[in-house]
Amino acid sequence: MASNKYMTVDQLAERWMCSPSYVRTLLRSGQLSAVKIAGWKVRQDEVLRANNGLRNAFREHAEKYGW
């Protein structure tokens, strides 16, 4: 079931402890999807999908380099 809750770019950057410009880079590259509703908003189910993808990418990187 899709979530109707949204996060702003700034809220997502704060959650991920990164800069808003990094979140916008992910949006521009298509790695993260959003809708424009009085500014860019990312659905919370999309945030969860991206979190899982980032977690898996980190795990693969850590295994590759023996962390």
FENGIHU-V570015 format. One record per helix or strand of 3 or more residues. SS is the DSSP state (hx for helix, st for strand). FROM is the first residue (numbers start at 1). TO is the last residue. If there is no record, write none. Layout:
BEGIN
((SS/FROM/TO) (SS/FROM/TO))
END
This chain:
BEGIN
((st/6/8) (hx/9/16) (hx/20/29) (st/40/43) (hx/44/64))
END
